[in-house]
Each structure stands twice: as structure tokens, then as C-alpha cells.
Amino acid sequence: MDQRRWAAVKRLRADGSEIFSVDMFRSANLDDVDTKGAPRTSRLRYVAENDEIVAYFSHTQRYDDGVRHQGGFVGRVSGAGTLEVLDDWWGSHNLDQRLVQEGSSIALVGLGDAFPEGIFYGLAAPRMRTTVIYPLASSGNGATNGQLGGIVDLGDVFLVPFVTNRSVPQDLDAGAWPDIDPAVSMQIREAAANGTDVGILRVPKSGTLPMAGLTATWIEIQRGTNARIQRLKSARYGDGGLTLLAWAEGVGTGRNPMLSYFTMVIDQQGAVCQPRTPLDGKFAFTAGDDIVRGPDGKLVWANVQGTTIQVVTLTPG
């Protein structure tokens, strides 16, 4: 059980000294109703235009049913150290998080398996709204048949790549807590752990999103035999509306399967512009970090080689 009882954002000087530390939440214990804890997966973004940080992460909260339920937390911290909580329960369960900055605005996506179910979208603002852009089979107790691959700003649309396993019907549902069908839940959980298909969603920046969700375009990545797709990443590639996809393929059982790494470049419609290309293991990427696009257009990520943290830079050709 995760016993952490607080989450904070700190601002530091170049020499490492602290300017301020702001609690996103801090609980005296994890037993009382409404206490928050267990911050886990997260994304942060510094917005230079407003001199603020937007924090988006998962956590748990004790409800009056005696259960610690899991959900998302979104808040922004000003350059002066003032916290504004935008939503302390955005998506339940919010299993994974991604965000992208456009000017002074932040767009977010989440992966939910209860309220809502599937991939959902919103803008970081007071009284945030939740729109499901792609429903997915959901277990209701911590698993959704999908993995988020990022959110990429392509000018008039946001591109949202994701992984799923299309052997399971998109509308399969194990029920609502606590009345979960264990067999259906396990079927969804196993599918989620064995991703086979990569899709992209195009989220328009203007107009009303369809209530029934967006239509996915499927990318033929030529997955290896018996391989499962993991660690899908995405970033804008160059200045022509292209997107880099990068992913790992795992073969074998257990916690440490054999991983191989690949890249591909696609256009906004999903057409392949640069085919599947093997990536040397020394340029591998971790599960919890994004590929970052710098002001000069170069793509950067980090990994660990032995006992050394290595920064990898890819210059679009």
C-alpha cells in the first residue's frame, strides 16, 4: 500500500536552493474520509507565457464507503507560489496522464476505467470538463484496454496516439464497483497488458467534439511475431505536420521481457512517411517519460546506461 500523504511543487534557483515549496495536498493520515494520498504517475509543464507550472497526476482519496478510490488531480502554481486547484478529481479512475502546451493553454488527456471509461480529453481551466474521445473496454477496478502514447500539437488538431488490443470488443465492460465480473475484468486486464494495435485520434481545436467519440485511424507498424507493444511515445517531427512514433516491443513473460525499440514517422492522416526503423538499445526510452521537442525542433529524451543518465538527441532529417 502506498503510504505517501502529500504532493508538492518546488521552485529552485540555478544553484539548487529553494525559492518556494507549494503543497498540492497534504493529509494528516490516510484513514479519515476525504484524505488524499499516493501520488503516482504524473506530467508537469512549465508555461513561460504565464510563468506557471501545471501539475497533472493521479492520487487516491478515502470515501465514506471505506475505500481509497483513485482519480486525477490538476492544479497550477504561479511564479509567486500560489496554488489554484483546477480539479482535484479529474477522471476516476485516471490511470495515466498526458498533456501538451499551446501558447498559454494546456490540453490534457487521461485513461479511465470507471468514470469515464476510455480516453478522455479536456483543457486546463477552472471547472474543467471531461469529454470521452475514444471509449475502451474497462474493468472498473484498475485496468483499461489501452495505453496512452502522448498528445501532439499539429496546428489545427491535437494528435493522440494510443495502444489497444482489438481482440477485445471496444464496449466490453466488467461492471461498476463493487459489482465487478471477475472473469470479464481479467479478460480486459490481460488484453491491456498485451497491446497489439496502434491507433491515432485527431482532436479538433475548434468546434464541438462528437459525444460518441472520435474515429481512430490504425497504423500498420508491422509488429513482430508474438510481440506486445509497450512504451509508445510521440512528438512533432520537423515543421511539416509530421509526428514521430517510438515504441518498444516485448517478447517473453515476467517483469523483464526482451525489449526491442522502433521508430516511425507519420503524417496527420496516419500515412507512413518514414517506415518502421529499429532503434539501437543504447537509445532506449523509459516507460514514464515523454519525448520532448525543443525550441530548435530537436527531440530529446533520457535513459540510464549502467549507472549513467544519458541524454539522447534526435535531429529531424
Residue pairs with C-beta under 8 A, 6 or more apart in sequence:
2 37
2 38
2 40
2 60
3 30
3 37
3 38
4 37
4 38
4 39
5 26
5 27
5 28
5 29
5 30
5 35
5 36
5 37
6 23
6 24
6 25
6 26
6 27
6 37
6 39
7 23
7 24
7 25
7 39
7 55
7 57
7 59
7 73
8 21
8 22
8 23
8 24
8 26
9 21
9 22
9 24
9 44
9 53
9 55
9 77
9 83
10 18
10 20
10 21
10 22
11 18
11 19
11 20
11 21
11 53
11 77
11 79
11 81
12 18
12 19
13 19
19 81
20 81
22 77
22 81
22 82
22 83
23 83
24 39
24 55
24 57
24 73
24 75
24 83
24 85
25 36
25 59
25 73
25 88
27 35
27 36
27 37
28 35
29 35
30 37
30 38
30 62
30 68
31 62
32 62
33 62
33 63
33 64
34 61
34 62
35 61
35 62
36 59
36 60
36 61
36 73
36 88
37 59
37 60
37 61
37 68
38 59
38 60
38 68
38 70
39 57
39 58
39 59
39 73
40 57
40 58
40 59
41 57
41 58
41 95
41 96
41 97
41 288
42 55
42 56
42 57
42 58
42 97
43 56
43 57
43 97
43 98
43 99
43 290
44 53
44 54
44 55
44 56
45 53
45 54
45 99
45 100
45 101
45 106
46 52
46 53
47 53
47 54
47 76
47 101
47 104
47 106
49 103
49 104
50 78
50 79
50 104
51 78
51 79
52 76
52 77
52 78
52 79
53 76
53 77
54 74
54 75
54 76
54 99
54 106
54 124
55 73
55 74
55 75
55 76
55 77
56 72
56 73
56 74
56 97
56 99
56 108
56 124
57 72
57 73
57 97
58 70
58 71
58 72
58 73
58 93
58 94
58 95
58 96
58 97
59 70
59 71
59 72
59 73
60 68
60 69
60 70
60 71
61 68
61 69
61 71
61 89
62 68
63 69
67 177
69 92
69 93
70 92
70 93
70 94
70 95
70 142
71 89
71 90
71 91
71 92
71 93
71 94
72 87
72 89
72 90
72 91
72 92
72 94
72 97
72 110
73 85
73 87
73 88
73 89
73 90
74 85
74 86
74 87
74 88
74 90
74 108
74 124
74 128
75 83
75 84
75 85
75 86
75 88
76 83
76 84
76 86
76 124
77 83
77 84
78 84
84 126
86 124
86 125
86 126
86 128
87 127
87 128
90 108
90 110
90 122
90 128
90 130
91 110
91 112
91 115
91 116
91 120
91 130
92 112
92 114
92 115
93 112
93 113
93 114
93 142
94 110
94 111
94 112
95 110
95 111
95 112
95 113
95 142
95 143
95 144
96 110
96 111
96 147
96 148
97 108
97 109
97 110
97 111
97 148
98 108
98 109
98 110
98 148
98 150
98 151
98 160
98 290
99 106
99 107
99 108
99 109
99 124
99 151
100 106
100 107
100 150
100 151
100 152
100 153
100 158
101 153
102 153
102 205
105 123
105 124
106 123
106 124
107 121
107 122
107 123
107 124
107 151
107 153
107 158
107 203
108 121
108 122
108 123
108 124
108 151
109 119
109 120
109 121
109 133
109 148
109 151
109 160
110 119
110 120
110 148
111 118
111 119
111 120
111 136
111 144
111 146
111 147
111 148
112 118
112 119
112 120
112 132
112 138
112 144
113 138
113 139
113 140
113 141
113 142
113 143
113 144
114 138
114 140
114 176
114 177
116 130
116 132
117 132
117 135
117 136
117 138
117 144
117 173
118 132
118 133
118 134
118 135
118 136
118 138
118 144
118 146
118 213
119 132
119 133
119 134
119 136
119 146
119 148
119 160
119 162
119 201
120 130
120 131
120 132
120 133
121 130
121 131
121 132
121 133
121 158
121 160
121 203
121 209
122 128
122 129
122 130
122 131
123 129
131 209
132 213
133 160
133 201
133 203
133 209
133 213
133 214
134 146
134 160
134 162
134 199
134 201
134 213
134 214
134 216
135 170
135 171
135 213
136 144
136 145
136 146
136 164
136 170
137 144
137 145
137 168
137 169
137 170
137 171
137 172
137 173
137 188
137 191
138 144
138 145
138 172
138 173
138 174
138 188
139 174
139 180
139 184
139 185
139 188
139 189
140 173
140 174
140 175
140 176
140 177
140 180
140 185
141 174
141 177
141 180
141 185
142 189
143 185
143 188
143 189
143 192
144 188
144 192
145 164
145 165
145 168
145 170
145 172
145 188
145 191
145 192
146 162
146 163
146 164
146 192
146 195
147 162
147 163
147 164
147 192
147 195
147 229
147 230
147 232
148 160
148 162
148 232
149 160
149 161
149 162
149 163
149 198
149 232
149 233
149 234
149 245
149 247
150 160
150 161
150 232
150 233
150 234
150 235
150 290
150 291
151 158
151 159
151 160
151 203
151 234
152 158
152 159
152 160
152 161
152 234
152 235
152 236
152 243
153 236
154 236
154 241
154 243
154 268
155 241
156 204
156 205
156 206
157 202
157 203
157 204
157 205
157 268
158 202
158 203
158 205
159 200
159 201
159 202
159 203
159 234
159 243
159 268
160 200
160 201
160 202
160 203
161 198
161 199
161 200
161 201
161 219
161 232
161 234
161 243
161 245
162 198
162 199
162 200
162 201
162 216
162 232
163 195
163 197
163 198
163 199
163 229
163 230
163 232
163 247
164 191
164 195
164 196
164 197
164 199
165 191
165 192
165 194
165 195
165 196
165 197
166 196
166 197
167 191
167 196
168 187
168 188
168 191
172 184
172 187
172 188
173 184
174 180
174 181
174 182
174 184
174 185
174 188
175 181
175 184
193 228
194 228
195 228
195 229
195 230
196 223
196 228
196 229
197 218
197 229
198 218
198 219
198 221
198 229
198 232
198 245
198 247
199 216
199 217
199 218
199 219
200 216
200 217
200 219
200 243
200 266
200 270
201 214
201 216
201 217
202 214
202 217
202 268
203 209
203 214
217 269
217 270
218 270
219 245
219 264
219 266
219 270
219 272
220 272
221 229
221 245
221 247
221 262
221 264
221 276
222 276
223 229
223 249
224 249
224 251
224 260
226 251
227 249
227 250
227 251
227 260
228 249
228 250
228 251
228 257
229 247
229 248
229 249
230 247
230 248
230 249
230 250
230 259
230 287
231 246
231 247
231 248
231 285
231 286
231 287
232 245
232 246
232 247
233 244
233 245
233 246
233 247
233 285
233 290
233 291
233 301
234 243
234 244
234 245
234 246
234 291
235 243
235 244
235 290
235 291
235 292
235 293
235 299
236 242
236 243
236 244
236 293
237 243
237 244
237 265
237 299
237 316
238 297
238 316
239 297
241 267
241 268
242 265
242 266
242 267
242 268
242 273
242 316
243 265
243 266
243 267
243 268
244 263
244 264
244 265
244 291
244 299
244 314
244 316
245 263
245 264
245 265
245 266
246 261
246 262
246 263
246 264
246 279
246 285
246 291
247 261
247 262
248 259
248 260
248 261
248 262
248 284
248 285
249 259
249 260
249 261
249 262
250 257
250 258
250 259
251 257
251 258
251 260
252 258
259 281
259 284
260 278
260 281
261 278
261 279
261 280
261 281
261 283
261 284
261 285
262 276
262 277
262 278
262 279
263 274
263 276
263 277
263 279
264 272
264 274
264 275
264 276
264 277
265 272
265 273
265 274
266 272
266 273
267 273
282 305
282 310
283 303
283 312
284 303
285 291
285 301
285 303
285 312
286 301
286 302
286 303
286 304
289 301
289 302
290 301
291 299
291 300
291 301
292 299
292 300
292 301
293 299
293 300
294 300
297 315
297 316
298 313
298 314
298 315
298 316
299 313
299 314
299 315
299 316
300 311
300 312
300 313
300 314
301 311
301 312
302 309
302 310
302 311
302 312
303 309
303 310
303 312
304 310
